[in-house]
């Protein structure tokens, strides 16, 4: 039996942590042009963008290392302690970005320190997202896992929206010189208090029922700890491949919309709509996603993850070209419509992946296998989206590359989902059935 109050507290703590994490990442993406001027001032505009997005992508290169460290650690010592640790590291890394002197002050040491802070962020994130998904999935009742898991990505959207709002307000309120001088630091410094709130919530959580049951047998726990990594790669590589394909379609779409589209609108397309208007359109799309995401998660509990995710993959193949063509038309209405199409395709994955991916692995290796496969796929295909798009468009001159990339991701995601077993309304592998405690629920009502 799972107590509803405990489930609510667990979901809230995981989601709030995700708000902090993606506020940090969102701010960096939205301020890419400004950060490029602060830390790489002697480069051309294109080189500045490439350097900034390269620094952005560098955090993703160490994410598999973070996943390989924190994931198995979560399977060994518990989910809650690892989630508290990743929260601290993420907040420290982001706060440090806000206090790094500019290139004009300390020269080449500035971009080196920026890179170091991003590596700390990336290492912590390697354990954060897989751990948060595992945590919610193991607390959620089987029949509500899709709905409750979608709140994790609800937190992601809130973080992105807050990041976009802060950057938009700063861009509108400050002069260009003030923004370059000190204004860009504000969002990164704000993440410190946000991190403290997330840490407080996570430190008060109990261990998940599934993990608590696993460690009841001390001998089983000790044997599992000694061979965890080997077991993951030898016995669970087929599930890891499927996980990697699903993560690819999810994160290519995610970073195309949230990280690259602001730059695509401001630096690739001919100037038409203003920077502030562009931010507002992005925010409007994410607010719509925020409104529908939990409904899609609940719908997947009813009809299954497979038909929902396959529908999203097919939509990517069919609608990516119309979406990008509308954005290229570069009027307020067409840009909003194109971004909305992309956002609605993304929200299908955002609502269902947090409940689909943990169900690929048994309890004993769930956090480790999920963290390793998730972060490897993200580092190769998700975090590199902005850098790859910038380089491909600069090299070929073809501004349709975002559409081609999304179509390829949709095809890979469809193949991966086709070979994935339906998990809706089923217990997690290696775990007993999780049923909500209706007695406590009715007692409170």
Secondary structure, DSSP 8 states (H G I E B T S, - for coil): -B-HHHHHHHHHHHHHHHHHHHHHHHHHHHTHHHHHHHH-TTS-HHHHHHHHHHHHHHHHHTHHHHHHHHHHHHHHH-HHHHHHHHHHHHHHHHHHHHH---HHHHTTHHHHHHHHHHHHHHHHHHHHHHHHHHHHHHHS-GGGHHHHHHHHHHHHHHHHHHHHHHHHHHHHHS-HHHHHHTGGGHHHHHHHHHHHHHHHHHHT----HHHHHHTTSHHHHHHHHHTHHHHHHHHSHHHHHHHHHHHHHHHHHHHIIIIIHHHIIIIIS-S-S-HHHHHHHHHHHHHHHHHHHHHHHHHHHHH-HHHHHHHHHHHHHHHHHHHHHHHHH-SHHHHHHHHHHHHHHHHHHHHHHHHHSGGGS-GGGHHHHHHHHHHHHIIIIITTHHHHHHHHHHHH--TTHHHHHHHHHHHHHHHHHHTS---TTS--TTS----B-HHHHHHH-
